[in-house]
Amino acid sequence: MMAKRKQLLQWCAWFFAGNTLLFWLVGLRYMHAIPWMNDGVLSFTGKIILGVFFTISYLGQLGFLACIPAFWIVLFILIFPRRNFILPIAALSSGLWLIVLITDIAIYSSYRFHVNGILLSLILHSFSQPIFDLSAAEIIVAAVIIFTVLMGEIIFASFVWWRLEKQASKINVSKWLAIIVFGCLYFSYSMFVLSSDSKGARIVLDSTRSLPFYTEFLGAILPIKNGQVALERTFERYLLQPSTINEPLNYPLQQLQFHAAKQKLNLLVIVIDTWRFDMLTPEVTPNVYQFAQQSTVFQHHFSGGDATGPGIFSLFYGIPSVYWSAMEEHHRGPLLIDELIKRHYQPEILASGELFEPAFNRTVFSAIKNLSVTTPGATPYDRDVRITQTFTDFIQHQKKPSPPFFGFLFYDAAHSYCAVPNNLVPFHPVAKICNRMSLSQATDPEPYFNRYKNSLLLVDEEIGQVLQLLKDHHLLDNTVVLITGDHGEEFNDNHLGYWGHASNFTHYQVQTPLILYWPHTPPKKISYMTTHYDIAPTLMTQLLGCTTLPDQYSDGVSLFQSKPISYLLVGSYIGFGIIEKDRITSIFPSGNFQITQPNGQLTHDTELRLPVMQSALRDMRKFYQS
């Protein structure tokens, strides 16, 4: 028995040494996302020094990750030293762990965040209804990767056992592997902590952020409570994010007052998922563009976030999405919808995507009775067609006279452009095989961008039918129509390797069109900056007759009121950002921050602007009870 244990432990050492080399090789993909590699951030000497630090950190962190399954494999060997049990368990464990690493690399390459709880929640929910809408090619690639990894681990495990049986190794590989990995980790973690008071602390933290679970592991072993949070906050002296999960709300700040509206107008809000600011054109969205010619067009409009959750939240609540958790916890819907219901508006809430992830059914639309949280359809485009048909039926079956209606149509095909047929015209060439796992800075964006534009064209056709429906039923005389996006979409526009959304706060991901049609109002174009926070105050005052000042229930003002905006607080699923004219400050969940230029490039300026931060923090606390 002792001989079997010894032989299996020796096999285990060689097996995980090989996996460590494999992790080091596969993890090289993280290198292209290191922010300090951009020209102008560091001097040549500084890059050399930081390069050495990062290399040591890379070897230690990836090596440690590779060896994590070894801990329970050694335990199994000591308890049940059977080769036919140990080898398959080790191969399966290491294979699945390597798949996690490959998944994290793909996510970080496009979105600049690692695998996290929110992402895992989305994956779990995708079993009931697909969220990511992977193309056939992406599914095949994923299946091939999983099969190759698992088979490769099984073959490697068998090969190592065969080599050891044929000729026992005289090299104590486990000792040298432990010295290299844990020596690198010790040096890296020590330098990380010791540099927290230095001028280069920001760049040190930025470089290690690209390594998976770096600060999480370091924080876990620090001999203090809440080590990871305390660790990152040693790099940051001014910002402490308030806890927002269960705090009592003070929303609104005072009871709202109204005067009687002259006429109850219908309200129709149409949102195009992933509609970026430069896609309101006669070529991409001809029907919406034509409708815009008889409406007010806001040419410099920003969402309240770079993702669907904060985008829709800011549109209806008029406040930052940092209040999301509290609103969900207290089942508090937006005042706008509360007032519409009080006035007996008939709600018709139709979304191509599901309304329970993000949890709009427990926040934005929590007051809507019999809310339909899903729409039937095999693809996002099928569901887009379905919500148009459902809304058509709703309008056609309206009784006369009837109470006003509140409609919400949320189209999803552009967000899922890889799930839309690739043979569409007029935009070509298109990516015939949509493989977003291979996207990098070197990828030509045009074929993917064209698929996106063709998908927008399909959405535009659906919206065109809705607008024609309103016209045919003479409803444009008494219906306010608002058309916008929840956020934008990036196709490596800033040449930093960002694709999609929810990864930064540059205008490609945050800025979106806004069209507001108000009956009997002359069309015009507004060039000053407006935001999603301004939509709720505009509808509350001009549609519902609210006389209370907007600052009592919103962070916005009327869309028709030009107001200098010194900064914009925007949300994401991971942290939030503060957009200023000359820079963007990204705040991470632990309280750590990063400052970039408006195009996403790192800046030399690493100091927070305290007046801006203090004002932003007040915005984040404004609607909680003090």
BADOMAR-994105 format. One record per atom (N, C-alpha, C, CB): y, x, z. Coordinates in steps of 0.1 Angstrom, whole numbers, plus 5000, padded with zeros to 4 digits. Glycine has a CB too. Layout:
BADOMAR-994105
YXZ;...
//
This chain:
BADOMAR-994105
498850085000;500050005000;501350095000;500049915012;501250195008;502450285009;502650354995;502250395020;501550394989;501650454976;502250364966;500250504971;501850234966;502450134957;503950124959;501650004958;504250114972;505750094975;506450214969;505950084990;505950334972;506650454968;506850454952;505950584972;505750424945;505750424931;506750314926;504350394925;506750194932;507650094927;509150124931;507249964934;509350194942;510750234945;511250334935;510750284960;510350434931;510750534921;510950464908;509650634920;510150364905;510450284892;511750214893;509250184890;512050154905;513250084907;514450174905;513250024921;514450294910;515550394908;515750424894;515250514916;514750444886;514950484872;515350354864;513650534866;514850244867;515150114860;516650084862;514350004865;517150094874;518550064876;519450174872;518750024891;518950294871;519750404865;520050374850;519050544867;518950324844;519150294830;520150174828;517850254824;520050074837;520949964836;522350004840;520449854846;522550104848;523950154851;524550214838;523850254862;523750294831;524250344818;524550234808;523150444812;523750134808;523950014799;525249944803;522749924800;525449924816;526649854820;527949944817;526649834836;527850074818;528950154814;529250144799;528650304818;528150134791;528350124777;528949994773;526950154770;528349884778;528749744774;530149724779;527849644780;530549774791;531849754797;532949824790;531749794811;532649904781;533749974773;534749874767;533250074763;534249754764;535149654758;536349624767;534349524756;536249644780;537349624789;538549714786;536949634803;538249834780;539249934778;540349884769;538550054771;540149804759;541249774750;542249674756;540649704738;541949624768;542849534775;543649594786;542049414780;543549724787;544249794798;545749794795;543749944800;546549734803;548049724800;548749854799;548649634810;548349954808;549150074808;548950164795;548850154820;547950124787;547750194774;548850174764;546450164768;549650064766;550750034757;551850144757;551349904760;552350184746;553350284745;554550244753;553750314730;555250344759;556450324766;556350284780;557250214759;555150254785;555050214799;554950344808;553850134801;554250444804;554050564811;554350684803;552650574817;554650794809;554750924802;553350974799;555551024811;553351074790;551951124786;551251174799;552151244776;551951244807;551351294820;550851184828;552251384827;551651084829;551250964837;550050894832;552450864838;549950894819;548750824813;547550914816;548950814798;547651044816;546451124818;546051104833;546851274816;546951104842;546651094856;545950954859;547851104865;546650854853;546050714855;544750694848;547150614851;544650764836;543350764829;542250814837;543550834816;542450924844;541450984852;541050884864;541851124858;542150834870;541850734881;541050614875;543250684887;541450564864;540750444859;539350474855;541450384847;539050594849;537750634845;536850644857;537750774838;537350704868;536550714880;536250564886;537250794891;537350484886;537150344890;536150274882;538550274890;536250294869;535350224860;533850264862;535750264845;533650394864;532250444867;531750384880;532150594867;532550384890;532150334903;531950184903;533150364913;532950104898;532849964898;531749904889;534149894894;531649954877;530549904868;529149954873;530849954854;529150074878;527850124883;527450044895;527950264887;528350004904;527949924915;527549784911;529149914925;528249724901;527849594896;526349604890;528749544885;526049704883;524749714877;523649724887;524749844868;523949784899;522949804909;522849684919;523249934917;523649584918;523649474928;522249414928;524649374924;521549384917;520249324918;519249414925;519749284904;519449544925;518549634931;518349614946;519049784929;519349554953;519249534967;518149434970;520649474972;518049324963;516949224966;515649274960;517349084961;515749354949;514449404943;513749504953;514749474930;514549584960;514049674970;513449594981;515149774975;514149494985;513549404996;512249344992;514549295000;512149294980;510849244975;509749344975;511049184961;510149474971;509149584970;508549604984;509749714965;509449604994;509049635008;508149525013;510249655017;508449395009;507649285014;506449255006;508549155014;506549264993;505449224984;505349324972;505649074979;504749434975;504749544965;503649524954;504549674971;503949424945;503049394934;503749414921;502449254935;503249504912;503949534900;504149414891;503149644892;503149324890;503249214881;504249104886;501849144880;504649124899;505749034904;507049104903;505349004919;507149234907;508349304908;509049324894;508149444915;508249374884;508849404871;509449284865;507749454862;508849164864;509449044858;510749004865;508448934857;510649004879;511748964887;512949054884;511448954902;512749184884;513749284882;514349264868;513249424884;513549254858;514049234844;514849114843;512849234834;514348994848;515048874847;516448884855;514248754853;516448944867;517648954875;518649034867;517349014888;518249154863;519149244856;519649184843;518449374854;518749114836;519149054823;520248944825;517948994816;519948854835;520948754838;522348814842;520448654848;522248914850;523448984855;524249054844;523049084866;523449104834;524149164823;524749054814;523149244814;524148944813;524748834806;526048784812;523748714805;526048784825;527248754832;528348854829;527048754848;528048974828;529049084824;529549064810;528449224826;528649034801;529049014787;529948884786;527748994778;529548784794;530448664794;531848694799;529748554802;531848764810;533148804816;533948884806;532948884829;533348974799;534049054789;534648974778;533149164783;533848874773;534448784763;535548704768;533248684758;535448654781;536548574787;537748654789;536048504800;537548774795;538748864798;539448914785;538348974806;538648934775;539248984762;540248884756;538249014752;539948754758;540848654752;541848594762;540048544747;541448584775;542248514784;542848594795;541448404790;542348724797;542848814807;542648764821;544348834805;541548684823;541048664837;539548664837;541648524843;539048694848;537548714849;536848584853;537248824860;535548584853;534748464857;535248424871;533248494856;535448294873;536048244885;535448104888;537548244885;535848054900;535247924904;535747814895;535747894918;536947814890;537447704881;536647704868;538947724878;536347824863;535647834850;534147784852;535647984845;533547824863;532247784866;532147624868;531647844879;533247574873;533247424875;533347354861;534447384883;534147414852;534247364838;532847374831;535247434830;532147484833;530847504827;529847394832;530347644830;529847374845;528947274851;529247134845;529047274866;530547104844;530946974839;530546954824;532446944841;530447074817;530147064803;528747014799;530347204796;527947004810;526546954807;526646804804;525646974819;527646734810;527746584807;528546564794;528446524819;529546644792;530246634779;530846764776;531446524780;530546824764;531046954761;532546974762;530546994747;532947084769;534347114771;534747224761;534647154785;533947314759;534347434751;534147414736;533547554756;533347314732;533147284718;532747404710;534347214712;531747474713;531347594706;530847564692;530147674714;531147644683;530647624669;529247664668;531547704659;528547624657;527147654656;526947804656;526647594642;527847874650;527748024649;527848084663;528848084640;528748034671;528948084685;527648054694;530148024692;527047934691;525847894699;524747994695;525447754696;524648024682;523548114677;523748254682;523548114662;525048294682;525348434687;524948444702;526848464685;525348334710;525048334724;523548334726;525748214731;522848254719;521348254720;520748384717;520848144711;521248444706;520648574702;520948684713;521348624689;522148684719;522548774729;521648754741;524048764733;521448634746;520648604757;519148644755;520648454761;518648614743;517248654740;517148804739;516848584727;518048864733;518049014731;518149084745;519149064722;519049034753;519149104766;517949084775;520349044774;517348964775;516248944784;514949024779;515848794785;514749014765;513649094760;513849244761;513449054745;515049284760;515349424761;515049474775;516849454758;515449394785;515149434799;513649434802;515849334809;512949344797;511549334799;510849464792;510849214793;511249494780;510749614773;511049734781;511249614759;512349744785;512749864793;512049884806;514249864795;511849774813;511049774826;509649824823;511049634832;509049774813;507649824810;507649964805;507049734798;508650004798;508650144793;508850244805;509850164783;509750214814;509950294826;508650314834;511050244835;507950204836;506650204843;505650294836;506150064845;505550274823;504650354815;504950504816;504650304800;506250544815;506550684816;506250734830;508050694813;506450664840;506150714854;504650724856;506750614864;503850634850;502450644851;501950764844;501750514847;502550794832;502150904824;502551034830;502650894810;503751044835;504251164841;505251134852;504751264830;504951154864;505851124875;507151214874;505151144889;508251154876;509551234876;509751314888;510751144873;510151434887;510451524898;511951514902;510051664895;512751444894;514151424897;514351304906;514951414884;515151334917;515451224926;516651144920;515751274940;516351064910;517450994903;518250904912;516950914891;517650834922;518350744930;519450814938;517350674939;519150934943;520051014951;521351044942;519451144956;521051094930;522251134922;523051014917;521751224910;522250904914;522950784910;523850734921;521950684906;523350734934;524150684945;525350774947;523250684958;525150904946;526250994948;527350974938;525751144947;526950954925;528050934915;528750794917;527350934901;527950694918;528550554919;529350544931;527450454918;528750564943;529450544955;530550644958;528550544967;530350774952;531450864953;532650824945;530951004948;532450774933;533550724925;534150604932;533050684911;533350514937;533950394944;534850434956;532850304949;534350534964;535050574975;536450634971;534250674984;536350724961;537650784956;538550674951;537350894946;538050584943;538850484937;539450394947;538050404927;538650334956;539150244966;540150314975;538050194975;539950444979;540850514988;542150534981;540250654991;542150574968;543450604961;544150474959;543150664947;543450364957;544050234955;544850194967;542950124951;544250204979;544850164991;546050264994;543850165003;545750394993;546850494996;548050484987;546250624996;547850434975;548950424966;549850304967;548450424951;549450214977;550150084978;551650104982;549550004989;552050214988;553450244991;554150324981;553550305005;553450364970;554050454961;554850374950;553050544954;555650444942;556350374931;555450334920;557450474926;554250394919;553350354908;552350254912;552650474903;552550184924;551650084929;551349974918;552050024942;552349924912;552249814902;551249854891;553549774897;551449974886;550650024874;549150044879;551250144868;548950094891;547650114896;546949984897;547650184910;547649884902;547049744904;546749684890;547949654912;547649704881;547449654867;546249714861;548749674859;546049844862;544949904856;543549854861;545050054857;543549834874;542249794880;541949644878;542249824895;543049564875;542849424873;541849394861;544149354870;541749484852;540849464841;539349484845;541149564829;539149544856;537749564861;537249444869;537649694870;536149384866;535649264872;535449274887;534349214865;536049184895;535749174909;536149304917;534349144911;537149374912;537449504919;538149474932;538449584910;539149404933;539849374945;539049284954;541249314943;538249194948;537349104956;536349194964;536649004947;535749294958;534749374965;535449464975;533949464955;536549524971;537249614981;537749534993;538449674974;538349414990;538749325001;537649285010;539449204996;536449265005;535349225013;534849325023;534149185004;535049455020;534649565029;535749615038;534049675020;536949565036;538049615045;537749555059;539349565039;537949635069;537649595083;538749505089;537449715092;539349405080;540349315085;540049175080;541749365081;540549075086;540248935082;541048915069;540748835093;540348835060;540948805047;541448935040;542148715049;540449025039;540849165033;541349165019;539649245034;540849075011;541249084997;542649034995;540348994988;543048925002;544448875002;545348985008;544548745009;544949035020;545849135026;545949255017;545249175040;544949295010;544949415002;545949404991;543649434996;545949294983;546849284972;548349254977;546449164963;548449194989;549749174994;550449305000;549749075005;549649415002;550249545005;551049594994;549149645010;550749544982;551549594970;552749504968;550649584958;552949404976;554049314973;554649264986;553449184965;555949294988;556649285001;557349155003;557549395003;557549074992;558448964993;557848824991;559548984982;556748824983;556248694979;554948654988;555848684964;555048544994;553848495001;553748344996;553948505016;552648314989;552548184984;552148084995;551448174973;552847964995;552547875006;551147805003;553547765006;550447765014;549247695012;549647555008;548447695025;548947504997;549347374992;548247274991;549947394978;547047304998;545947214995;546047085002;544647285000;546347075015;546246955022;547646915029;545246955033;548646985026;549946955033;550446815029;550947065029;551046745039;551646615037;552746625027;552146555050;552846525018;553846515008;555046445012;553246454995;556146485007;557446415008;557946384994;558546495017;557246294987;557546264973;557546114971;556446334964;558746064968;560046124965;560746164979;560946034957;561846234977;562646274989;563346154996;563646384986;563646054988;564245934993;563745814985;565745934994;563845694991;563445574983;564245554971;563545444993;563545524960;564245514947;564945374946;563245524936;566145384939;566945264937;566945234922;568345274943;567045104918;567045064904;568044954901;565545024899;568544954889;569244834885;568444764874;570644874879;568644644872;567844564863;568044624848;568244414863;566844654842;566944694828;567344584819;565544754824;568144614809;568644514800;567444464792;569644574790;566544544788;565444504780;564144584783;565744514764;563044524785;561844594788;561244644775;560844504795;561444774772;560844834760;559444884763;561744954756;558644874753;557244934753;557445094754;556444894741;556445154759;556445304760;555045354754;556645354774;555145444744;553945504739;554145654739;553745454724;553245724746;553345864748;552145924740;553245914763;552346004730;551346064722;551346214724;551546034706;550246274728;550146414731;549046474722;549746444746;549446584716;548546664707;548146784715;549146704693;546846794719;546346904726;546547034718;544846894730;547147134724;547347264717;548247264705;545947324713;549347194707;550347184696;551447284698;550847044694;551447394691;552447494694;553847464687;551947634689;554847524691;556247484687;556547494673;557247574695;555847584665;556247604651;555347524642;556147754647;554647424647;553747344639;554247204636;552347344645;555547184638;556147054634;556747084620;557147004644;555947074610;556347104596;555846994586;555847244592;556446984575;556046884565;554646914559;557046864554;554247044560;552947084555;551847064565;552947234551;552047084578;551047084588;550946944594;551247184599;552046884597;552146744603;553046654595;552546754618;552746624583;553646544575;554146414580;553146524561;553146334586;553546204591;554446214604;552246124595;554146304613;554946324624;556246384620;554246414635;556246474611;557546534606;558446424600;557246644596;557946334592;558646224586;559246134597;557846144576;558446104607;558846024618;559946084626;557645984628;559946224627;560946294634;562346284628;560546444635;562346254615;563646244608;564446124613;563446234593;563746024619;564445904624;564445904640;563845774619;564246024646;564146034660;564946154665;562646064665;565046174678;565646284684;564646404685;566246254698;564946514680;564046624680;564546734689;563746684666;563846774699;564246884708;563647014703;563746844723;564447104698;563947214691;563647334700;564947254681;563947334712;563647444721;563047384734;564947524725;561847334733;561247254744;560047334749;560847114739;559847334762;558747404769;557947304777;559347514777;556647334777;555747264786;555847314800;554247274781;555247254810;555247304823;554047394826;555247194833;553347434816;552147514818;551547564805;551147444826;550647654806;549947714794;548547654792;549847864794;548247544799;546947474798;547147324800;546047534809;546047254797;546147104797;546547054811;544847044793;545847094821;546147044835;547647044838;545347114845;548247164839;549647174842;550547114832;550047324844;550147114819;550947054809;551146904810;550347084795;550046834812;550146684814;550746654828;548746624813;550346724838;550846704851;552446714851;550346804861;552946814845;554446834845;555146724837;554846974840;554446674827;555046574818;555246444826;554146544806;554246404834;554346274840;554946284854;552946214842;554746384861;555246404875;556746454875;554446494884;557046544865;558346604865;558446714875;559346504866;557346764881;557446874890;556346974887;557146814905;556347094892;555447194889;553947164893;555847334895;553047224886;551647194889;551147254901;550747234877;551947334909;551547384921;551247274931;552547484927;551747154928;551547034937;550246964934;552646944936;549447014924;548346944919;547346914930;547547024908;546947014938;545946994949;546346894959;545747134956;547646894963;548146794972;548046654966;549546834977;548546644954;548546514948;547046454946;549146514934;546146544943;544746504942;544146464956;543946604935;544546544966;543946524979;544446394985;544446634988;545746364982;546346234988;546346124978;547746264992;545646144966;545546034956;546945974953;544645924962;547846064950;549246024947;549546044933;550246114956;549745934926;550045934912;551545954910;549645804905;551945984897;553346004895;554245874896;553546054880;555445894901;556345774903;556545704890;557645824908;556545774879;556845704866;555745594863;556845804855;554545634865;553445534862;553445424873;552045604862;553745464886;553845364896;554845254893;554245424910;555945294888;557045204884;556645114872;558345274882;555945174862;555545104851;554544994855;554845194840;553645024864;552744924869;553444814877;551644984878;554444854885;555144754893;555844654883;556244814902;556244694872;556944614862;555944544852;557944694854;554644544856;553644474849;553444524834;553944324849;553644654832;553344714819;551844714817;553944854818;551344674806;549944684803;549544824799;549644584791;548744894807;548345034803;547245034793;548045104816;547345124784;546245154775;546145304774;546445084760;545245364782;545145514784;543945554776;545045554799;544145634765;543045674756;543145824754;543145594743;542045894757;542046034755;540746074748;542146104769;540946164738;539746214731;538946304740;540146294719;539546384749;538846464759;538646384772;539646594762;537846434780;537546354793;538746364802;536346404799;538846264811;539946254820;539546284835;540646114820;538346344836;537946374850;537846524852;536646314853;538046604841;538046754842;539046804832;536646814840;540246834835;540846834848;540946684854;542346884847;541146674867;540946544874;542146454872;540646574888;542446414860;543546324857;543346184863;543846314843;542046154865;541646024871;542046014885;540245994869;542146134892;542546134906;543946184908;541546234914;544746204898;546146244899;546946164890;546246394895;547146204878;548146134869;547845984867;548146204855;546545954865;546245814862;545445744873;545445804849;545645794885;544945744897;545245594900;545245824909;546445554895;546845414898;546345314887;548345404899;545745364876;545345284865;543945224869;545245364852;543845094869;542645024872;541745024859;542844884877;540445034862;539445034851;539745144840;539444894844;540145264845;540445374836;539145424829;541145484844;539245434816;538145494809;538245644808;538045434795;537345714815;537545864816;536945934804;536945914829;536145874796;535545934784;535645844772;534045974787;535545904760;535645834748;534345874740;536945864740;533645774735;532445804727;532745874714;531645674723;531845964710;531946034698;531246174698;533446054695;530646214687;529946334687;530746454687;528946334675;531946444681;532846564680;534246524685;532946614665;535146624688;536446584691;537246504681;537246714694;536946534668;537646454657;537046314657;537346524644;535746294659;535246154660;535946084671;533646164662;536146144682;536746084694;538246054691;536646164707;538846144683;540246114679;540345984671;540846234671;539445974661;539345854653;539145734662;538245864642;538245744672;537945634680;539145584688;536845664690;539945674694;541045634702;542145564693;541645744710;542245604680;543145544671;542645394669;543245614658;541345384666;540845244664;540945154676;539345254660;540745214688;540845134700;542245094703;540345214712;543245184700;544645144702;545045044691;545545274701;544545054679;544844954669;544344814674;544144994656;543144814679;542644684684;543444624695;541144694689;543944714704;544844674715;546044614710;545144794724;546744674700;547944614694;547744484687;548644714685;546644484679;546344364671;546044244680;545244394662;545544264692;545144154700;546244124711;543844184707;547344174709;548444144718;548943994716;549644244716;549043924727;549543784726;551043784726;548943704738;551543684720;553043674719;553443544726;553543674704;554443544734;555043674740;554143744749;556443644747;554243874750;553343944759;554244044767;552344024751;553644084779;554444184787;554444324779;553744204801;555344404783;555444534776;554244614779;556744614780;553944714770;552744794772;553144944774;551844784759;552345014781;552445164782;551145224776;552545204797;551345294765;550245354758;550245504760;550245324744;549045564761;548945714762;547745754752;548645764776;548045824742;547045874733;547046024733;547345824718;545846084736;545746224737;544646274727;545246264752;545146344717;544346384706;543846534708;545046374692;542646554704;541946684709;541446774697;540846654718;541446724685;540846804674;541446944672;540946734661;542746954674;543447084672;542947184683;544947074673;542747134695;542247224706;540847274703;542247144719;540047194696;538647224693;538547244678;537747114697;539447324672;539447344658;538247414652;540647434654;537447484661;536247544656;535147434655;535747654666;535347314661;534347214659;534647114648;534247134672;535747144640;536147064629;535547124616;537747054628;535147044606;534547104594;535447214588;534346994584;534847314582;535647434578;535947424563;534847554580;535647314556;535947294542;537147214539;534747234535;538047214549;539347134547;540347214539;539847094560;541247134532;542347194525;543547124531;542247164509;544747174529;545147284519;545147424525;546447244514;544947444538;545147574543;543847654542;545547564558;543947764535;542747854533;543247994531;541847804521;542448094532;541048094536;540848054551;540348224534;539647994553;539347954567;538148034572;539047804568;537948054585;536848114590;535648024588;537048154605;534748054579;533547974577;532647974589;532848014564;532548084595;531748104607;532748134618;530648214606;532848034627;533848054638;533148124650;534447914642;533448244651;532848324662;533948384671;531948444657;534448314681;535548364689;535148474698;536148244697;533848494700;533348604708;533648744702;531848594710;533948744689;534248874683;535748894681;533548874669;536548804686;538048824684;538548944691;538748694688;539449014685;540049134691;541349154684;539149264689;542049264688;543349294682;543249324667;544049404689;542049364663;541849404649;541449284640;540849514648;541149174646;540749054638;541948994631;540148944648;541648964618;542648894610;542848744615;542248894595;543948704620;544148574626;544148464615;545348564634;544548494603;544748384593;543648284591;545148444580;542348334590;541248234588;541148134600;539948304586;541348184612;541348094624;542548014625;541148184637;543748064622;544947994622;544947874612;546148084619;544347904600;544147804590;543247684595;543647864577;542147724602;541347614607;542147534617;540047674614;542947594625;543747524635;544747434628;544547624643;545447484617;546347394610;545647284603;547147484600;544547304597;543747194591;543347084601;542547254584;543047134613;542747034624;543946954628;542147114636;545147024628;546346954631;546646844620;547547044632;546346884608;546546784597;545646664599;546146854584;544446674604;543646564607;544246474618;542246604611;544746544629;545346464640;546646394634;545746564651;547346464626;548546394620;548146274613;549246494611;547046264606;546646144599;546446034608;545346174590;545746064620;545545964630;546845904636;544646014641;547745994639;549045954644;549845874634;549846074649;549745914621;550345844610;549945694610;550045904597;548645674612;548145534613;548745464625;546545534614;548845524636;549445464648;550945424645;549345554660;551645514639;553045484636;553245374626;553745614631;552345374616;552345264606;552045134613;551445294594;551045134622;550645014629;551844954637;549545044639;552645044644;553844994651;554844934641;554445114658;554945004629;555944954619;555444814614;556045054608;554244804611;553644684605;553844564615;552244694601;553744594628;553844484638;555244474643;552844504649;556244534637;557644534640;557844574655;558144384638;557144674659;557244714673;558144834675;555844754678;558644894664;559545004665;560944964669;559645084651;561144834669;562444774674;562444774689;562644644668;561344774696;561344764710;560244854717;561044624714;560044974711;559045064716;559645204716;557745064708;559645274728;560045414729;558745494726;560545444743;558845584716;557745674712;558045814715;557345654697;557245884723;557346024726;556146094721;557546044742;556346204713;555246284708;555546424712;555146264692;554546494718;554646624722;553246694723;555446634736;553246814728;551946884731;551846914746;551847014722;550646944750;550446974764;550747124766;549046944769;550547204756;550847354756;550647404742;549847424766;550847534740;550747594727;549347664725;551847694725;549347754715;548147824711;548447954705;547247734702;547848054709;548148194704;547048244696;548448284716;547448314685;546548384676;546948524675;546548314662;546848594686;547248734686;548648764680;546248824679;549548664682;550948674676;551748794682;551648544679;551448824694;552248934700;551449074699;552548904715;550349064692;549549184689;549049254703;550349284681;548749174712;548249224725;546849174728;549149174736;546149114718;544749074719;544548944726;544049174727;545648864727;545548724733;545248624722;546848694741;544248544725;543848434716;543748304725;542548464709;544148194719;544048064726;545148044736;542748064734;544847994748;545947964758;545347984772;546347814756;546147954782;545847974796;545648124799;544547904799;546248214792;546148354795;547448424797;545448424783;548548374792;549848424795;550948314793;550148554786;552248354796;553248254796;554348284785;553948244809;553848354774;554748374763;554948244756;554248484753;555948234747;556348104742;555248054732;557648114734;554448134727;553348084718;552347994726;552548204712;552248014739;551347944747;552047834755;550548034756;553347834757;554047744765;554947654758;554847814776;555547694747;556547614739;555847524730;557547704731;556347394729;555647294721;556747204715;554647214729;556447134705;557447034699;557646914709;557046984686;558846854707;559046724714;559846634705;559746744728;559346514703;560046414695;560146284703;559246384681;561346234704;561646114712;562346014703;562446144724;561545904700;562145794693;562545684702;561145734682;563845644701;564445534710;565045434700;565545594720;564545314701;565045204692;566545204691;564545074696;566945194678;568445174675;569245294680;568945044682;568645404680;569345534684;569445624672;568745604696;570545664668;570645754656;569845884658;572145794652;569245934647;568446054648;569346174650;567546074636;568846274657;569646404659;568746514663;570746384669;569246634663;568446754667;569246814679;568246854656;568446844689;569046914701;568447054702;568746824714;569347144703;568947284703;568947354717;569947364695;569547284727;569447354740;568047334746;570547294750;567747424756;566447424762;566147304770;566247554771;564947244768;564447124776;563047154780;564546994768;562547084790;561247114795;560446974797;561247194808;559146984800;558446874803;558946804816;556946904805;559546884825;560046834838;561146734835;560546944846;561746734823;562946644820;562446514815;563846714810;561146494811;560646374805;560646264815;559346394799;560046284827;559946174837;561346124841;559246224849;562346214844;563646164848;564346084836;564546284851;564146124824;564746054813;564145914812;564446124799;562845894813;562245764812;562545684824;560745774810;562645744836;562945674848;564345614848;562745764861;565245694843;566645644843;566945554831;567645764842;566545594819;566945514807;566045404803;567145614795;564745414807;563845304804;563645214815;562445364801;563645264828;563345174839;564545154848;562345244848;565745214845;566945184852;567045244866;567145044853;566445364868;566545424881;567945484883;565445544883;568545454895;569845504897;569845624907;570745394903;568745654913;568545764922;568645894914;567245764930;569345994920;569446124913;568046184910;570346224921;567846244898;566546294895;566046404905;566546354881;566946474911;566446584920;565746534932;567646674924;565746404934;565046344946;563646314943;565746214950;563246324930;561846304926;561346394915;561646164922;562146494911;561746574900;562546704900;562046504886;561946804893;562646934891;563446934877;561747044892;563446824871;564146814858;565346734858;563146764847;566046724846;567146634844;566946554832;568546714843;567846474828;567746394816;567646484804;568846294814;566746454794;566646534782;568046544775;565646474773;568846444777;570146434770;571246504777;570446294767;570846574788;571846644796;571646794795;571746604811;572646854789;572547004787;572847074800;573547054776;571847144805;571947214818;571447354816;571247144829;572247454820;571747594820;570547614828;572847694825;569447674823;568247694830;568047844832;567047634822;568147894844;568048034847;566648084847;568748074860;565747994850;564248024850;563447904848;563848104863;562247914844;561347804843;560047834850;561047774827;559647754859;558447774867;557247694860;558547714882;556247774855;555247714847;553847744854;555247774833;552947654852;551647674858;550547704849;551247544865;549347744854;548147774847;547047724856;548047924843;545747754851;544647724860;544447834870;543347704851;544947954867;544848064876;546348114878;543948184870;546948084889;548248124892;549348054885;548348274889;550548114884;551648044878;552648154873;552447944887;553648114866;554648214861;556048164862;554348244846;556948264861;558348234862;558948294849;559048294875;559448214840;559948254827;561448264828;559548164816;562048384825;563448404824;563748454810;563948514835;565048464807;565448494793;564848634789;566948494791;564848724798;564548864795;563248914800;565648954800;562548824807;561148874812;560348754817;561348974823;559148784820;558148684825;557448744837;557148634815;557548674849;556848724861;555648634863;557748714873;554448694862;553148624864;552748644879;552048664854;552448534886;552048534900;550548494901;552948444908;549748584907;548348564907;548048494921;547548694906;546848434922;546548354934;546648424947;545148294932;546448554947;546448624960;547948664964;545648754958;548848644955;550248674958;550748804950;550348704973;549748864943;550148984935;550848934923;548849064931;551649014916;552448974905;552449084894;553848944909;552849044882;553049134871;554249094863;551749134862;555049184858;556249154851;556149214837;557549224858;556449124827;556349164813;557649124806;555149104806;557749174794;558849134785;558548994780;559049234773;559448924774;559148784769;557948784759;560348724762;557748894752;556548894742;555248944749;556948994731;555248954762;554048994769;553849134771;552848934762;554649224766;554549364768;554949404782;555349444758;554249494788;554649544801;556049604801;553649644807;556749584812;558149634813;558249744823;559149524816;559249824822;559449934832;559949874845;560550034827;560549754844;561049694856;559949634865;562149574852;559749684876;558649634885;559149564898;557749744888;560449534898;561049474910;561249324908;562349544914;560849254918;561149104918;562649084920;560349034929;563148974913;564548934915;564548834926;565148874902;564948874938;564748794950;565448654949;565348864962;566648644944;567348514943;566448414934;568648524937;565948464923;565048384915;563748344922;564748454901;563148444929;561948414936;562148314947;561348544942;563248334955;563548244966;563748094960;564848284973;564448084949;564747954943;563347894939;565647964932;562547974932;561247924928;560347884939;560548034919;560447954950;559647914962;560147784968;559648024972;561447764967;561947634972;561447524963;563547634972;561347544950;560847444941;559347414945;560947494926;558647514949;557247504952;557047434966;556547634953;558047424974;557947364987;558747234988;558447464998;559547204978;560547094979;559946964983;561247084966;558746924978;558246794980;557046794990;557746734967;557046894999;556246885010;557046855023;555447015012;556446795032;557146765045;557346895052;556346675054;558646915056;558947045063;558547035078;560547065062;
//
